[in-house]
Amino acid sequence: MNSTMIHQAMFGLLLASIAVALFLPFAGCKEETSTTITGASSTSSSLIDPSIKPLVLYTYPADRAVGPFPSLYAPGANQSNPFFYVQFNKLMAERSYLPPCYECLGFDYPVAFEARAGEPSTILYFDIYRPYSYHRSRYEVGRVYTFLLDSNVQDVNGNRLSRPYAFSFTPEPYFRVTSTTPANGGMFQNANAYFEMIFNSVVDSTILSHVQISPNVAGQWTRDHDSLGFLFTPSTYFRPSTDYTIGIDGGASDLYGHSVNVPYTTRVSTMPMKVQSADVLPYSERLNGAAMSSFISITFSFPVDSLSVPAAITITPATPITLVGGQMARFFATNDFAPSTDYHVSISTGLRAFDGTHLSAPYAFSFRTDRFRFLFGTYDVYGRIEMFFSGRINMSSLQAAFSITPQLSGYFTGDDSPATSQNGAEYWFNPSPPLQRGVLYKVRLDANLTSIGGFQLAQPDSFQFGF
């Protein structure tokens, strides 16, 4: 890096480095509160002065400090955090890779630690890996770790540490929960969401006898996260608007016999019974509004009691509907919605969740239907003439309204299910004999074509295609 780039980066990074260094030492560790960082005492020119050798001003954790350290690496939520960081009196090279360190005390295997890449800074953040594998290492419970920064660490001028620097700390003094999903005070996002609990040491199924969920929920615990945690999947559902407490008593221990220092409790809540989305399907750019054959799908935060749905839904103007079973409220107009009409749908609090909990608040939405019209026509891979409409049609009227040149005999088929295609209601003319190559076909649809609700086509229409 040339001197111009160093000067450009230096002023902003100096302030940032000082701010970080002043804040992080007070992350909750009594052993470190007596340390004072005086990064401002170094003049800006001294940070890049080639005649000044780099020195370690401060480490986090400090020498002989005892954790846990909330801002540093731990399995779970903090697994992307650095393992430790070091502040120097100089702007340091953006990356310093230290060869496998056989003298780093505390690990059962050789490790390599590497500073994270970035702009030159007075602070280097280090990660610890198994050499050549890039699998992150993990701090064991109760161990003291010692790290040696040797002459491989250098500043932006190429100067190396004048003497090695060693420091020790105890990152995980006791067995503990490091992370839960959702976090303490968080919320389950749906009725069958999972709950994950991660520890700082390997566990097995014996720990589950020390775990309680209140109110009780049936489900299954499975080990995950490289045996550092367990995942709970409910076999029923969490209940709406309920606070759940997950606790671990003092008898819990890891695979090596380390017991939790204090009982652990986390609280997670569920959302109320509410509407999460209301969709009028299908949506297509070919439609000017909703299709008359639209399918209404209303999704709730919890599965519904299907018996409570009919009385809770009101449609204006009044329209007979057909309900489709399932955990959502899904329905379509029995004889399609009327064309060019504004509809208002309301859902009352009489609608109930699977456990009898009522909808927390009324919900309403509106939509407008397209006119009854032909959308487009083509042929498909089976040699059928394919036609799409904004609503389901009366098949007998299609036979009378359809004509083709050159003339062909054949029969009609269609899918009378609502919203089966993103392009509207779909029908086919099955020609006999088959369509001929090189022939231009012209199809006309007369205005006497009617929908299943008795509405006439808005206007005659036609299309042509070459097969």
Helices and strands as residue ranges (DSSP letters): H 3-23, G 24-26, G 30-32, G 39-41, G 44-48, E 56-60, E 65-66, E 84-92, E 112-115, E 121-129, E 145-149, E 165-170, E 177-181, E 187-188, E 195-199, G 205-210, E 211-214, E 219-224, E 229-234, E 243-248, E 264-270, E 275-281, E 295-300, G 306-308, H 309-312, E 313-316, E 321-324, E 329-333, E 342-347, E 363-368, E 374-379, E 385-389, H 395-401, E 402-405, E 409-414, E 425-432, E 440-445, E 461-466
